[in-house]
Structures are given as structure tokens and as C-alpha cells.
């Protein structure tokens, strides 16, 4: 969340939840960044780096901020002023190879992620053999027609979601049987399971959440999940800037792991319901950015 209020430096996670680190040019830049802010517990400077710690209450507020943002929780203006060329929709079933499918999907997702981070879209360039087919940034892939290649075979066995995850996370090969496995060691399943786990907490314990008291989200697992949630829009922007959707996929894997850990160990309360709602919201938004469905039950 720190980048939203202080977008100048490139923030990195610190050594513990709610701690952020950035390199700054000089003390003047530091003074320009930070004035009195009740959300900040401390600011220290050493060897050209700032270390900023949020108050426990400010970190806990991330749960409410993400939950209330809804589908736009992953959006930002971090790439405002940049433009990206529209890319064709990825018809994965028509890909001749896993490598071709990965490149096709990466081109689509680079645009989708950039748009979420505030970039503008310009028409795709015209080629000598005619214009690139019309396309717009989308969050769902077109089913296309099967060419009978290895990717189409994997989709037929494991489903579009599992294959899109494998490709979005940088895989250039795949086994439909492995991708279809419903075990937490399979990231294609684990991230969607985490969304369903958070949804289950809300379904079983009651919805909507009641009054939020930030001081009651103090368990280490809860703070670790809040910390990961606080980086969501920034991780979208980083992946878009580097044209590396796999960077965002890896972030979602961490978010899923923190969600599963927390949902399985936390006692139901108004505060933990806000945290479950935030996790479900963030995971759902992230999966949809990758064109993958976010199930309520698995």
C-alpha cells in the first residue's frame, strides 16, 4: 500500500510484514516523501536506503481497502502515460507448440496487465501481409478451434484454466494429467483452491463482515497475508512493465499460500471475515487478469 501514497521510489518488501524498503537519491528526496503520517510507525535511513514501517493498524486496514475496492483492487495508475500495442487474443488450441502458446498468451497478458496498471492502448501495427486481426485487452480467452496439437490435447484433458496457468507462469511444456491434479503442490489448482477456501470461510461464518477493529488482526499468519495483499497493484505493474506475466503468477502463488495458511488456522470473527473477503477479492481479480476462472467451490 505504501507505493500508492509515496509512488516515487521503487519499493521492495522489508524483512517483516508491514515494512517497505526503497533506495533514495538523497536526504532531500526523503524529506519530500514523508511528512507527518499516522499510518507510518517509523522511517530510518541507512546507506541510501529508506526503511519504512507501518503501524499495525495501517497494515490491518489493507483488508478493508482491498475488500471495498472489489474488482478494481488490482488496478492502479503506476503506468499512466505509457502506451502498449494491442495484442491478438490467444487462441491456445490453435498453437502448434507449447512455446508458441506461451508467447501468444504472454503478448495478450502483457497488454491486460498494463491496462490494469493505467497504461493506454494503441492499435496493433500493420504488417506487410495485412493488418493484425482486431483485438482488445480481455480477461477471458476465446475458446478457438482445436488444431489437435499438444496444447489443445492438454486443454481437452485438464481444461483451459490449468493450461493458461501453466503458460502464464512461464511454462513451455506441460502434461495434461499433471496439470489436472487437485493437489496443493500443483499451482494451477492451489491458486484457485485458495480463492474457494476464502469463499468458504465467508459462506460458513456469515457475510457481510461486521465492524472492523484493526487491532485484532495481529497473528503472524494474518499479518503475513496482509503484507502480501498490500503489494497487489504494484506486482501487476511490475509484471506489465517487464512484460513478464510469470512474475505476477508467482506473486499469486505466494498470495494463495498465505491465504490457505490463514484460512485454515484463523478463528471466525468480524476482522477475519474482512481478511477472508480481501483474500477472495484479490485472488479473484488476479485470476481474472490472467483469464482464469475463480471458483467459489472446488
N, C-alpha and C positions, 0 to 999 in steps of 0.2 A: 504493500500500500504506500510505502514511502515515496516511490517514484512518482505517484500521482500528484503529490503535493510539492515535491522537490525534483523536477524532471531533468535538472542539468546534468549531473554526473551519471555514469552507468553504475547502478547499484548491484551489489553481489550479496548473497546470503552470508551472514556472520556466523560465529561459532555456536550460537544458540538461537532458539526461537525468538523472533522479535528484534533481532539485531541485524543491521544492514551496514555494509562497508562500501565505500567509494573512494576513488582517487581524485584529489582536487589539486588544482594548479598552485594555489597559494592561500594564505590566510584570508585575503580579501574575498576570495570566492566562498570560503567557509562562512564569513560574516554575512555575505549577501544571501546565502542559502537559508540560514537559520536565524529567526528571531524568536521571541517567546512563543512557545507552543506547548500547550498542556498535554499533548499526546507523546511528547518526547521526554524520556526519563533522563537521558544523558547523551552528551556529544563529546567525544575525545578525538584528538588529532595526534598522529604519530607517523613520521617519515612520509608525509604527503598523503596519508590516508585518513579518512574520517570513519569513525565507528559510531553509529547511532543506535541507541536502544529505545524502543518504545515502552511506554508504561504497559503493565499487564492489561489494564482496561482498554487501552487503544488497540492492542493486538486482539483482544476478545471482540471488539467492535467489528472486526473483519467479518465475523459470522453474519451479523445483521446486514452489513453493507453488501456482501455477495448475495445473500438471500433476497434482499429487496431489489437488487439490480436485475434479477431474473435472467432472461436470455441474453441480456447485454452485459453480463458480468465479465465477459472476456474482452469486451470492446475497450478501446482507448483512442487517443489521438497522438500516440507516440510516433507514428509515421506520417503525421499530417504534413502535407506539402510534397510528399513523394508520389510518384505515379508508377503503375505497373501495367504491362500489356496484358490484355485479356487472353486467357488460355482456353483451348478446347476442353470440353467436358471429357473426362477419362472414361472411355468405353473399354473397361478392363477385359471383357470377354473377347474382344477383338484383337488383343495384344498377342503378338507372335511369341513373346518370351516374357519371363519374369522381369528381366532387366528393362525391356521396353515398357512393360506395365508400370514399373516403379517410376521411370522417368515421366511417363504420361501423367500419373497421379501426382507426382511432385510438382509438375508445372501447374496443375489445377489448384493444388493446395497452397502453393506459394501465393497465388492471387487471393484465394479465400482468406488466408491468414493476414495478408497485407491489408485487405479491405477492413477486416475487423480491427486492425491497428490504426485505421484512419487514412490509409493511402487511397488515392484516386485511381481509376481505371481508364486506360486509353484503348482504342481499338487495336486489335492484333494487326501486325504488319501484313502487307500484301506480298505474296510470293510470286515468282515468275509463272508458276503453273496455276495461278488464280488465288483469290483471297482465302485466307484461313477461314474455316467454317465459323459461323457466328457462335459466340459463346458468352456467357456471363458468369461471374462468380456464383457458385451454388454450394449448398451444403449437403446435397444428395447426388449420388452419381446416377447417370442414366443406365438402365439395365443393358441396353445394347443387344446385339445378337451374337450368339456364341460362334467362335471360329473353330472350336474343337481343340485349341491349344492347351498348354499346361496350366495357364492361369484360369481359363474357362473351366477346366476339369476340377481345379481346386475350388472354384466358386460353386460348382454344381454339388460338391461334396460338403464343404464347410460353410458355404454361404458368403454373400457379398461382404458382410461386416468383417468377418475374420480375415478375409483376403485383403480388404482395404487396410485393416490394421497392420498386417504383415508388411505391406508395401509402404504405408505411411511411416512406419518405424524404420525404414531403410532396407528391408529385406529384398534380396534379388533372387530368391528362390523360395520354395515352400512345399509343404506336404499337406494335402487336404485333411488327412487323418489327424496329423499333429495339430493343425490349426483348429480343428473341431473339438479338441479335448476340453472338457469342462473341469479344469483343474486350475488352481491359482498360480501355478508355475507357468501357465500359458497366458501371456499378457493380453492376447486377443480376447480371452474370456475374463481375465481378472479385472480389467478396467470396467467392463460392462457389469460384472458381478458387483463391483463396489458401488456403482450407481444404484443397482437394485437393492443392495444392503442398506444404503442410506434411505431409500424409499420405504423399505420395510420398517425401519425404525419409526418413521413418521406414520406409517399405516397402523402399526401396532400400538404406539404410545399416544397417538392423538395429534390432530392437526386442525387449526394452525397453532404454532407455539404461543405461549403466553408472554408475560412481561419478561424482559431480558435484563439480567443482572450480571454484568461482565465479570465481576469478581469471582463468580462461581465456575468459570472455565479456567481452572488453574492446574489441572492434571497435566503431567508431561506429555502424554499422548494427545491430549486436546490442544495444547499449545503447539505441538509439532504440526498438527493438521492445520491450525490457524495460520501458522507461518507459511506453509506451502500454499494455502489458499491466497495469501496476500500477494503472491507472485504471478497470479494467473494472467492478467493482461500483459504484463511485462514479458512473460515467456512466449506469448503469442507474437508479440512484436519482434523479439529476438529471432524466433524461427522464421518469421517473414523477412526480416532484414537479411538474414543469411541464406534465404531460400532453402531452408533445411527443415521440412516438416517433421523429420525424425527427432529433432530437438524438442519439439512440442509433444510428440508422442511419448518420449522418455519422461517429460515432466508429468504427463497424465498417469504414467505408471507409478511414479512416486506419490502423486495425489491419491491414487487408488489404494496403494499400500497403507498410507496414513489413514485413509477413510476406513478400511477394513479393520485396522488395529483399534481405532477409536470406537467404531460402532459395536465391536464385539466386547468391549470392556467398560463402556460407559453406562451408568445408571440413568434411566429416563428422568428428565427434568425439563423445565421450560428452556433453560440455557442449552442443554444438549440437543433439544429438538431444533433450536436455531442452528446449531452446528451441523446437524444432520441435513437440514434444509439447505444450508450453504454448500455442503459437500455434494448433495444431489444436484443442485443448481449448477455448480462449477463443472462437475463431471459431465452432465448433460450438455452444457454449452460446448465443452471441449470435444466431446464425441461428435456432436453435430458439425463442428468446424471441420472435422476430418471426414464428414459424410457418412458417419456410422450411427446406427440407431442406439438409443439409450433406454434400455428396457426397465420397466418397473418391477418385473419379476424375471428370474432366470431359473 
